[in-house]
């Protein structure tokens, strides 16, 4: 009987890795949040379970060695390497799975700050948005503050300039003047023109800084909506 090649050997090694991948999701569904303490406990627990499986495999291998005597062949180096790499993976997989969960539900929901992304609720707490790099230049930032004021920071001659404007909610949308962005309730992603993602909510609960440098909405955001509208019009005008 070759323990290293048996299905039992593979299942014992894969079970802790699968558990580590599922643990952040299960904890979030059960508690509504995942914090650093929970992740540390999950990582330690998965590592200990993996080591217990390796110990169990060692006991099985010892039994086979005694049963086969001189006919026994030790595991090949590839199997030993796989066991060592599996230990490293058991310590990393929970964090990777938690990161994937954060990408799906957004970090404010992952931390339990909000249960869903509702614009009317964000109007009382404020929120900071991470903007898409394809749509805006590096260093562009957007934040919505309680009280109906929005701040968008853009680069002017290499220096950050902050624009202040009013913002309002319209159902599941957030609007700056006539520029409305639809917000996904589950992930906090922001869409312009219906289905073009331009950012997502990264922080909920922010306070307004001192006075802004200039009033109004910067031309970067106006141009983005104008270009998206032009693309939609050009697509619609092409004969099918």
C-alpha positions in Angstrom: 0.0 0.0 0.0 1.5 3.3 -1.1 0.2 5.9 1.4 1.7 8.8 -0.5 -0.2 8.0 -3.6 -3.5 7.2 -2.0 -6.6 9.3 -2.1 -6.5 9.5 1.7 -3.1 11.2 1.6 -4.4 13.8 -0.9 -7.6 14.4 1.0 -5.8 14.9 4.3 -3.6 17.6 2.8 -6.2 19.4 0.8 -8.8 19.5 3.6 -7.0 22.2 5.7 -6.3 24.3 2.6 -10.0 24.2 1.6 -10.9 25.0 5.2 -8.6 28.0 5.2 -10.2 29.3 1.9 -13.7 29.0 3.3 -13.0 30.3 6.8 -13.1 34.1 6.1 -16.3 33.7 4.2 -18.0 31.6 6.9 -16.8 34.0 9.6 -18.2 37.0 7.7 -21.5 35.4 7.0 -21.8 34.4 10.7 -20.6 37.5 12.4 -21.1 40.1 9.7 -17.5 41.3 9.8 -13.9 40.0 9.7 -11.1 41.8 11.7 -7.4 41.2 12.2 -7.9 39.2 15.4 -10.2 36.8 13.6 -7.8 36.4 10.7 -4.9 35.8 13.0 -6.9 33.0 14.8 -8.0 31.5 11.5 -4.4 31.5 10.1 -3.0 29.9 13.3 -5.9 27.4 13.4 -5.5 26.3 9.8 -1.7 25.9 10.2 -2.2 23.8 13.3 -4.8 21.6 11.5 -2.4 21.1 8.6 0.4 20.1 11.0 -2.0 17.6 12.6 -2.7 16.1 9.2 1.0 15.8 8.5 1.4 14.1 11.8 -1.4 11.7 11.0 0.3 10.9 7.7 3.5 10.2 9.5 1.7 7.6 11.7 0.2 5.9 8.6 3.6 5.9 6.9 5.1 4.2 10.0 2.5 1.5 9.9 3.1 0.8 6.2 6.9 0.8 6.8 6.5 -1.9 9.5 4.1 -3.9 7.4 6.3 -3.9 4.2 9.7 -4.2 5.8 12.4 -4.1 3.2 9.8 -3.8 0.4 8.9 -0.3 1.7 9.9 2.6 -0.5 10.1 6.1 1.0 8.1 9.0 -0.5 9.7 10.6 -3.5 11.2 14.1 -3.0 8.3 15.7 -4.9 5.9 14.5 -2.2 8.1 15.9 0.6 8.3 19.2 -1.2 4.5 19.3 -1.6 4.0 18.8 2.1 6.4 21.7 2.9 4.7 24.0 0.3 1.3 23.0 1.7 2.3 24.3 5.1 3.3 27.6 3.6 0.0 27.7 1.6 -2.0 27.0 4.7 -0.7 30.1 6.3 -1.3 32.3 3.2 -4.6 31.0 1.9 -6.8 32.6 4.6 -5.4 36.0 3.9 -5.8 35.6 0.1 -9.4 34.4 0.6 -10.1 37.4 2.9 -8.7 39.7 0.2 -11.0 38.1 -2.4 -13.9 38.6 0.0 -13.0 42.2 0.3 -13.0 42.6 -3.4 -16.5 41.1 -3.7 -18.3 42.9 -0.8 -16.0 45.9 -0.3 -13.8 46.6 2.7 -16.5 48.7 4.7 -18.9 45.7 4.5 -16.0 43.3 5.3 -15.2 45.3 8.4 -18.8 45.4 9.4 -19.1 49.2 9.1 -22.1 48.9 6.9 -24.4 46.1 6.0 -25.1 47.5 2.5 -24.1 50.5 0.5 -27.1 52.9 0.6 -26.6 56.4 -0.6 -29.1 57.9 1.9 -27.2 56.3 4.8 -23.8 57.5 3.5 -25.2 61.0 3.5 -25.1 61.0 7.3 -21.7 59.3 7.6 -19.7 60.3 4.6 -17.6 58.1 2.4 -14.3 58.1 0.6 -14.0 56.7 -3.0 -11.2 54.9 -4.7 -11.3 56.0 -8.3 -10.4 53.8 -11.3 -6.9 54.4 -12.6 -8.0 54.1 -16.2 -10.5 57.0 -15.8 -8.5 59.4 -13.7 -4.9 60.5 -13.3 -2.8 59.4 -10.4 -3.5 61.2 -7.2 -7.2 62.0 -8.0 -9.4 61.5 -5.0 -13.1 61.8 -4.3 -14.9 62.0 -0.9 -18.5 62.6 0.1 -19.1 64.3 3.5 -22.1 64.5 5.7 -24.0 67.8 5.1 -24.0 67.4 1.3 -20.5 68.6 0.4 -18.2 66.6 -1.9 -14.5 67.1 -2.3 -12.5 66.0 -5.4 -8.8 66.4 -5.5 -7.0 66.6 -8.8 -3.5 67.6 -10.0 -2.9 71.1 -11.3 0.6 71.9 -12.4 1.9 69.0 -10.3 0.1 70.3 -7.1 -3.0 68.8 -5.6 -6.0 71.1 -5.9 -9.2 70.4 -4.0 -12.6 71.2 -5.5 -15.8 71.5 -3.4 -19.3 70.9 -4.7 -22.7 69.9 -3.5 -23.8 66.3 -3.8 -27.2 64.6 -3.4 -28.7 61.2 -3.5 -31.2 59.9 -6.1 -32.4 56.5 -5.2 -29.3 54.2 -5.6 -27.3 57.0 -7.2 -25.0 59.8 -6.0 -25.0 63.0 -8.0 -22.6 65.9 -8.3 -24.5 68.6 -10.1 -26.0 66.7 -13.1 -23.4 64.0 -13.0 -24.9 60.9 -11.4 -23.1 57.7 -10.5 -25.0 54.5 -9.8 -23.9 52.6 -6.7 -24.0 48.9 -6.4 -25.7 48.0 -3.1 -23.7 44.9 -2.4 -20.1 45.9 -3.4 -20.1 49.7 -3.2 -18.9 50.0 -6.8 -19.7 53.2 -8.6 -20.8 53.2 -12.3 -21.1 55.9 -14.8 -23.3 55.6 -17.8 -25.0 52.6 -16.3 -22.4 49.9 -16.5 -18.9 51.6 -16.6 -17.1 51.2 -13.3 -15.2 54.3 -12.3 -14.6 53.6 -8.6 -15.8 52.1 -5.4 -16.5 53.0 -1.8 -13.4 52.3 0.3 -14.0 54.1 3.6 -17.3 54.9 5.3 -17.3 57.6 8.0 -15.1 60.6 7.1 -14.9 64.2 8.3 -14.7 67.2 6.1 -11.2 68.9 6.0 -10.8 72.7 6.0 -12.0 74.8 3.2 -11.4 73.6 -0.4 -9.2 75.5 -2.9 -11.9 76.0 -5.5 -15.6 75.5 -5.9 -17.4 73.3 -8.5 -16.7 70.0 -10.2 -13.3 69.6 -12.0 -13.3 69.2 -15.7 -11.8 65.7 -15.4 -15.2 64.3 -14.2 -17.1 66.3 -16.7 -15.0 65.0 -19.5 -15.4 61.4 -18.3 -19.2 61.6 -18.5 -19.0 63.5 -21.8 -16.8 60.9 -23.4 -18.9 58.0 -22.1 -22.0 59.6 -23.5 -20.3 60.2 -26.9 -19.2 56.5 -27.0 -22.7 55.4 -26.3 -24.1 57.6 -29.0 -21.5 56.4 -31.6 -22.3 52.8 -30.7 -26.0 53.4 -31.1 -25.5 55.1 -34.5 -23.5 52.2 -36.0 -25.8 50.2 -38.3 -26.3 46.6 -37.1 
